[in-house]
Amino acid sequence: MNIHIFRRFAFALAAMCTVAPYRPACADGVMLPDIAEYRARRERTLITEPEQKEVIVYRNGIEDLIISPRFAGPVSRFAWIIPVPSRPTVKKQDGALFHELARLIRPLGKKSTRSKGAAGIERAAPVEVLERKQVGAYDVAVLKADDPKALLSWLKANRFAVTPAAEAPIQAYIKEGWTFVAARVNVPDAARGLSAGTLAPIRMTFRTAQPIYPLRLSAANPDPFVVLVYVIVPTGPASRSRDIVVHHHGGGSRPLAALWSGLARLDDAPTLAKIVDGPAAVHVWDRTYHPRECSVDLKFSISR
């Protein structure tokens, strides 16, 4: 990892322990302003994504997508929509997973692959609310719909300010049978005057044929942003890492080398050790995206 990437890691990870006055990002899906403040402030309240940071843990057709939500924008309540390919379970991720991963991969000095129940949410048929619950700082609703117009109407009726740029990706996900996690992030009273910060990670677990990172909804972002994805998979016999290839915008693909491989120990990586039972390898995808490049999701192929 070169010094510029290391400095960005250190800066981003330090922000996880406190709310910091700089321009951070929310995680994937798209952060949307509360509709009342959106109408009052218009473009000034749009919450951008200069960086998306997440962990994918994949084994036996099950993916854990762990997102560290970082927000930017002069609002105190955030509406967050995350598409996933099947019905997820949603919970808070305790521990310091992103700190641990940064420590594990840093000594290798590898080059980055980077290049240029929900509060206030009411059910409205024909959208099915599969689950509603409080998850840490999040009020969460898991949604399913067959009609794109119905879900868009539901979101707008429940005070999610869906911008025109978000409508086409939402329609595409619905037609493909995806499920949506719609959440309101309630910033603590002490942080209401702040315009940027980092919230506790959220963990979604769902079935999928291959590891996937939902990127299409990020086409609604107004500015370029950085995506940083840790892909963690169990290693094969004799701790041999399996090859991983990422498939991305424009039909491109690229192999991802393992930046760390081994058995996570409770004394130096306790969160990872609890998530991954046995030897594993950590691969990293780090790339700057323009919104127009978000026409496809990131998919990862794993050798057997």
GIWOPE-V829854 format. One record per helix or strand of 2 or more residues. SS is the DSSP state (2 for helix, 1 for strand). FROM is the first residue (numbers start at 0). TO is the last residue. If there is no record, write none. Layout:
<<SS & FROM & TO> <SS & FROM & TO>>
This chain:
<<2 & 2 & 16> <1 & 29 & 33> <2 & 34 & 44> <1 & 50 & 58> <1 & 61 & 66> <1 & 69 & 71> <1 & 76 & 83> <1 & 88 & 91> <2 & 96 & 105> <1 & 127 & 134> <1 & 137 & 143> <2 & 147 & 156> <2 & 163 & 174> <1 & 178 & 185> <2 & 188 & 190> <1 & 195 & 197> <1 & 201 & 206> <1 & 210 & 212> <2 & 215 & 219> <1 & 224 & 233> <2 & 236 & 238> <1 & 243 & 246> <2 & 248 & 250> <1 & 252 & 255> <1 & 257 & 261> <2 & 269 & 274> <1 & 279 & 288> <2 & 290 & 292> <1 & 297 & 301>>
